[in-house]
Amino acid sequence: MIFGLTIAEWGTIVVIASTIIGFLNNVLKTNVKIPLDEVRKELKDIREQESTKHEKIDEDVRGLDSRVSNVEGRVQALEGQKGVH
């Protein structure tokens, strides 16, 4: 006897505790881990979409900057021609 309980009683306590811990682990996995993994996946997808949007916007801005520079160059050339005449 250990602490007033027989080995069979201790075995029963261990089995019951193991069952309860296994059940709680399953509940946590179902209600916390799986939803968190899904949220992580959604956040990753959103970040990738946002990154793609930002890359597209950056490309558009660079294209517009180039066009503006070309127009500015033409304006300066025209102003230079007007000054010559």
RAJOUR-V475939 format. One line per field, one symbol per residue. phi: phi as a letter, one per 20 degrees, with the letter a starting at -180 (. if undefined). psi: psi as a letter, one per 40 degrees, with the letter a starting at -180 (. if undefined). Layout:
phi: ???
psi: ???
//
This chain:
phi: .clndfffffffffffffffffffffffffecfffffffgffffffffffffffffffffffffgffffffffffffffffffff
psi: hhfeiiddddddddddddddddddddddddeddddddddddddddddddddddddddddddddddddddddddddddddddddd.
//
